[in-house]
């Protein structure tokens, strides 16, 4: 059998397949992109064993665990592990700390299925700690540049054109604004953080030492930027992206109306998808109603409803331009003017998209 894994960097750089034998509830709270959940105990069994451990100690908990996972249940779980091991001969298994659960799984695989499969020493906790440290080291040792600009200037498009950028919104599966929810769900917070750290790790291993990020608030949808990263971003140098109001309206129309409606229709299928999209668009406006003020909110909501009805009946989207332009001029732009004034001392370069991309490519 291959040795148990202790080189966490090598695991993540190689995308080694990982078999997570923790309970489903633990896996759902956070895991790794290359991990699959093949639990030793389900959530109910884990809860019973945990209660027994607290009340009667380790030996009693072990005995209960063996009684709960026995017979056909045990056979099914070993079969699932064996299928994973055969499909992923270069993989590893792990539990929370690399302790009893992964040892038992490893022993049963060997004795019952004849498969010698290595564990990750230290388990999930050690790998998670390694990734947290990976982010800290990158912040200390690398250079970062932030792409700022008003809403709709195409900051995400700039990031996409650079080979040394990190797309925070892609990792969070969210466009970043109040209107940015996508048709598919966001990752759990820990999954988001793990994906980000693994991305940084791989890029640094390839020799990258500068990272370009899009300017973000603390929250990208429900995913929160790691506090160390968010605080550091308030001091990183900035390039400021500019574009005309007309171009920004068209970009937002494309991204948040045309493309997003198509995305919901693809995921939800047809008319139901459009209804979900329309409700989500209305909810996005509702979320900033207090900040808009009652009169302004009612006016924009009416324009949006009219545009959505027209879109549903004819497919035309022209009506959306009115509420988009008003929202930019009356709500977003004043906030960004204030932000730019506060960030003026950090701005290295100002320009439209092509000029900003060329500047960032030329000044690595």
Buried (B, 14 or more C-beta within 10 A) or exposed (E): EEEBBEEBEEBBBEEBBBBBBBBBEBBBEBBBEBBBBBBBBBEEBBEBBBEBBEEEEEEEBBEBBEEBBEEEEBEEBBEBBBEBBEEBEEBBBBBBBBEBBBEBBBEBBEEBBEBEBBBBBBBBBBBBEBBBEBBBBBBEEBEBBBBBBBBBBBBBBBBEBBEBBBBBBBBBBBBBBBBBBBBEEBBBBBBBBBBBBBBBBBBBEEEBEBBBBBBBEEEBBBBBBBEBBBEBBEEBBBBBBBBEBEBBBBBBBEBBBBEBBBBBBEBBEEEEBBBBBBEBBBEBBEEBBEEBEEEBBEBBBEBBBBBBEBBBEEEEBEBBBBBBBBBBEBBBBEEBEEEBEEBEEBBEBBBBBEBBBEBBEEEE
